[in-house]
Amino acid sequence: MNKALVTAMVLIAVIFLAGQAMAAADWRKGKKLHRDVCMQCHKSRGAADRLQLNARTKAQWSEFFQSGPT
């Protein structure tokens, strides 16, 4: 019985943590932000060079957006 209880608790914890991770990563908001903000300058004939999303790591992008795009 204890083994079943521990297994159930671990399963609940995994499901809860997976849900939290999925909620934190909203790709639709990211795609809209990219289109509405970044691509204003980073498009063909824009003021800045063409933007590649894989040009930075996740940590670098997080730091960039926390400091605010220029």
Backbone hydrogen bonds, N-H to C=O, Kabsch-Sander energy under -0.5 kcal/mol:
donor,donor_aa,acceptor,acceptor_aa,energy
5,L,1,M,-2.1
6,V,2,N,-2.6
7,T,3,K,-2.4
8,A,4,A,-2.3
9,M,5,L,-2.4
10,V,6,V,-2.5
11,L,7,T,-2.3
12,I,8,A,-2.4
13,A,9,M,-2.3
14,V,10,V,-2.5
15,I,11,L,-2.3
16,F,12,I,-2.5
17,L,13,A,-2.7
18,A,14,V,-2.4
19,G,15,I,-2.1
20,Q,16,F,-1.9
21,A,17,L,-2.1
22,M,18,A,-2.2
23,A,19,G,-2.1
24,A,20,Q,-1.8
25,A,21,A,-1.3
26,D,24,A,-1.0
27,W,25,A,-1.1
30,G,26,D,-1.8
31,K,27,W,-2.6
32,K,28,R,-2.3
33,L,29,K,-2.7
34,H,30,G,-2.5
35,R,31,K,-2.3
36,D,32,K,-3.2
37,V,33,L,-2.7
38,C,33,L,-1.1
39,M,34,H,-2.3
40,Q,37,V,-0.8
41,C,38,C,-1.3
42,H,38,C,-2.2
43,K,41,C,-1.1
46,G,43,K,-2.5
48,A,41,C,-1.8
51,L,42,H,-0.8
55,A,52,Q,-1.8
56,R,53,L,-0.7
61,W,57,T,-2.5
62,S,58,K,-2.5
63,E,59,A,-2.4
64,F,60,Q,-2.3
65,F,61,W,-2.5
66,Q,62,S,-1.9
67,S,63,E,-2.0
68,G,64,F,-1.1
